[in-house]
Amino acid sequence: MRRALAGVLVLALALSVTGIASAENRASFTQIESEVMCVVCHEPLAVAQSPEAFQERDYIRGLINQGKTRREIENDLVQQYGPAVLAKPPAHGFNLLVYIIPPVVVILGIATVAITLPRWRRRTRQTAAIAAAGPHPAGPAFSAADARRLDEDLQREI
């Protein structure tokens, strides 16, 4: 009985996994339309109203009716219209910088703040502690001989 139940569970799990995989591969017109540009107006295909945009939409619908996956449709569109048809640049070559630079800038900004902020706070605390200590002591007092010599030097300058 347990073996039969385990077999049914394994079969159900396998069917659900293949169902999920096939759902991921299935192409949706609205999804593709939002990821593609009109090659003439240079607007997202979802909002473009040129005759060429309508031709692109018909071409996409035809590819979906053929049962092609989203990746296959994108590859066909690139072959048909060129790489300018994609809303996002391909992630290879020089275009890879578009995907790398923004996260690097954010990480560097966070690191700068993480390093600088404690230093500023430490400096502020030191300044506040010095101010709270009151006026600085005058230092060692003059001896009588030093005070007399200072008075004599000052009178000579006048």
C-alpha positions in Angstrom: 0.0 0.0 0.0 2.8 2.4 0.9 4.7 1.6 -2.3 1.6 2.4 -4.4 1.1 5.7 -2.5 4.7 6.6 -3.0 4.5 5.7 -6.7 1.4 7.9 -7.1 3.2 10.8 -5.3 6.3 10.5 -7.5 4.1 10.4 -10.6 2.1 13.5 -9.5 5.3 15.3 -8.7 6.8 14.5 -12.1 3.6 15.6 -13.9 3.5 18.9 -11.9 7.2 19.6 -12.7 6.7 19.0 -16.4 3.6 21.1 -16.3 5.6 24.0 -14.7 8.4 23.6 -17.2 5.9 23.6 -20.2 4.2 26.7 -18.7 7.6 28.5 -18.5 8.3 27.6 -22.2 4.9 28.6 -23.4 5.0 32.0 -25.1 2.5 34.7 -24.1 1.7 37.4 -26.7 1.5 40.2 -24.1 4.8 39.1 -22.5 6.6 39.1 -25.8 4.9 42.4 -26.9 6.3 44.1 -23.7 9.8 42.9 -24.4 10.0 43.9 -28.1 10.3 47.3 -29.8 8.8 48.6 -33.0 11.8 48.8 -35.3 10.4 51.8 -37.2 9.0 54.0 -34.3 11.5 52.8 -31.7 8.7 52.5 -29.2 7.6 49.5 -27.2 5.5 47.3 -29.4 2.7 47.3 -26.8 2.1 51.0 -27.5 3.3 51.4 -31.1 0.6 52.2 -33.7 2.5 52.2 -37.0 1.7 49.8 -39.8 5.0 48.1 -39.2 4.1 47.5 -35.5 0.9 45.7 -36.7 3.0 43.6 -39.0 5.4 42.7 -36.1 2.4 41.7 -34.0 1.0 39.5 -36.7 4.4 37.9 -37.1 4.6 37.2 -33.4 1.1 35.7 -33.3 2.1 33.4 -36.2 5.2 32.2 -34.3 3.0 31.6 -31.2 0.5 29.6 -33.3 3.4 27.5 -34.5 4.1 26.5 -30.8 7.4 28.2 -30.5 8.8 29.1 -27.1 9.6 32.7 -26.0 13.3 32.2 -26.6 12.7 30.8 -30.1 10.4 33.7 -30.9 12.9 36.3 -29.7 15.6 34.6 -31.8 13.3 34.7 -34.9 12.5 38.3 -34.3 16.2 39.2 -34.1 16.9 37.3 -37.3 14.0 39.0 -39.0 14.4 42.6 -37.7 17.9 42.7 -36.1 18.9 43.2 -32.5 17.2 46.6 -32.3 13.9 44.8 -32.0 14.7 43.7 -28.4 13.8 46.2 -25.6 16.8 45.0 -23.5 20.2 44.6 -25.1 21.7 41.1 -25.2 23.9 40.4 -22.1 27.2 39.8 -23.9 30.0 41.8 -25.3 30.0 45.5 -24.7 26.3 45.4 -23.8 27.2 43.4 -20.7 28.3 46.7 -19.1 24.7 47.8 -19.0 24.0 45.0 -16.6 27.2 45.2 -14.6 27.9 48.9 -14.0 24.6 49.9 -12.0 25.1 47.2 -9.3 28.8 48.0 -9.0 28.0 51.7 -8.5 25.4 50.9 -5.9 27.8 48.6 -4.0 30.5 51.2 -4.1 28.1 53.8 -2.8 27.0 51.6 0.1 30.7 50.8 0.9 31.6 54.5 0.9 28.8 55.4 3.2 29.6 52.4 5.5 33.2 53.6 5.8 32.7 57.3 6.0 29.7 57.5 8.3 31.4 55.9 11.3 34.4 58.3 10.9 32.1 61.3 10.8 30.2 60.1 13.9 33.5 59.5 15.8 34.8 62.9 14.8 31.5 64.5 15.9 31.7 62.7 19.3 35.3 63.9 19.8 34.3 67.5 19.0 31.4 67.3 21.4 33.6 65.9 24.1 36.1 68.7 23.7 33.4 71.3 23.8 31.8 69.8 26.9 35.2 69.8 28.7 35.1 73.6 28.8 37.8 76.1 28.2 41.3 74.7 27.8 43.7 75.1 30.7 46.2 77.9 30.3 49.1 75.7 30.6 52.0 76.0 33.2 52.1 79.3 35.0 55.0 81.7 34.5 57.7 82.0 37.1 58.4 85.4 38.5 61.6 85.8 36.5 59.8 84.8 33.2 57.0 87.2 33.8 59.5 90.1 34.5 61.5 89.3 31.3 58.2 89.2 29.3 57.2 92.6 30.6 60.6 94.0 29.7 60.5 92.6 26.2 57.0 94.0 25.6 58.0 97.5 26.8 61.0 97.5 24.5 58.7 96.8 21.5 56.5 99.8 22.3 
